[in-house]
Amino acid sequence: MKMFILGFILVTGFAFAHEHGHELPLTNYVKMQETLAADNFKDSLALHQVICGKELQNFKGSYKDCGKTFKTIEELRTSFKKLSDVYMAHGNKREMNDLQKASCPMAEAKWVQKKGELRNPYYGKSMLECGEKI
């Protein structure tokens, strides 16, 4: 029994340390932000699948929407709020220096994007520049 408890503690501790010590690459995330801002559901969904399949293996505890079926761009945008929280907390710091963080009070959400004009992924073309740099 002691060995089982010790093994559980080691595995749980390793998973926690691994998730919290790992930095996520931002390239696909930023591409997804851009495709959502452009109202491109098909490409956004494909990028979500790539991110879930290749980048979030160590973050399943922080982001639980991998494998979820999205029927609309609005559903995917809602999930992107949670995805953005993970990337803002664990994104590669070197890459983050070349990007900017933004916030949309109406969506009550933040995101990371290329520097320049705001491109809101939560409302797309209807409110493309809504938000503020943070």
N, C-alpha and C positions, 0 to 999 in steps of 0.2 A: 504494500500500500504506500509506503514511504517513497519507493522508487517511482510509482505512478504519479504521485503528487509532485515530486521533484521534476520528473519529465514534463508534466503539464506546465509547471512554472517556467522551466527553461524554454519550452516551445512558445508559450505565450509571451514571455519576455523577449525572445528573439523576434517574433512577429512585430511586437510593439516597437522595438528598437529599429528594426529594419524599415518599417513604414515611416517612422519619424526621423530617420537619418538619411533617407533617400530623397534626391531631388528629381523632379519631373522635367523632361524636355518640353519646351513650350511651342515648338513649331506646329504640330498638328492642332493643338488647342487654339492657337491664333488663327490658323486656317479655318477652323470651325467657327470661331467668332466672326470672321469675315463672311463666311457663307450664310450664317444666320442673319447678319446685318443686310445681306443682299437678298434675303427671303428665298434662299435656295435650299429647300428641304432635302432633296435627294443627296446633294453633296454633303450637307451637314450630317445627315444620318450615316453616310459612308464614313465620314471622319470620326464620328462617335464610335463606330464599330472598330476602327483602327486604334483609337485611343484606348478603348476597353481591352482590345486584344493584345496590344503591344506595350502599353505604358502603365496601366493601372493595376498590374498584377499584385503589387505590394500595398495597394490602397483600397482593397475591397471593403475594409472596415469603415473607411471614410466616405466612399461613394458606392451606393448600392444599386445604381440604375444600369449597370452593365447587364446585358441580356434582356433588358426590358424592351417591349415592343412599343414603338411610338407611332401613332396613327396620324398625328398632325404636327406641324412645325411649332404650334403653341405648346404641345406636350414636351417637345424636345427643348424648347426655350426654358420651360420651367425646370427641367433637369439640368440645363446648362448653368443655372444659378448655383446648384450644389457642386457641379463640376468646377465652376469658377472658384468657389471657396477652397476646394482642394488644391487647385493650381496656384492660387494666390498664397496659400500657406506653404506649399511644397515645391513651387516652381524653381527651376534652375536660376540661382541668384545672378550668375553672369549674364544669362539671357535676359533676365528681368531688367537689368540695367539699360538695355537697349529698347525697352518697351515702356508703355505707360499704363497706369491703372486708372480706371474710370468707374463712375457710379451713376446709377439711374434711380433717383428718388421715387419715381412713379412705379418702377418695377421692384423697388426695394432690393436691388441687386448690384453687384460689382462685376467687373471683368477686366481682363488684360488685353491690350491691343497694341498695334504698331503706333509709334509716335505720329502725331499729326491731328487731323480733324477727327472728332468723335464719330464712331460707327457703332451705334447701339445695336447689340445682337438681340435684345429682348423685344423690340418693336419693329425692327427692320426698316424698310424704306418709308413706312408711314411716319416714323419719328427718328430718322436716321441720326440726327445730331443731338438728340435729347440726352442730357446727362451732364456730368462735370468731371474734369480731371481731378484725381486725388493723389 
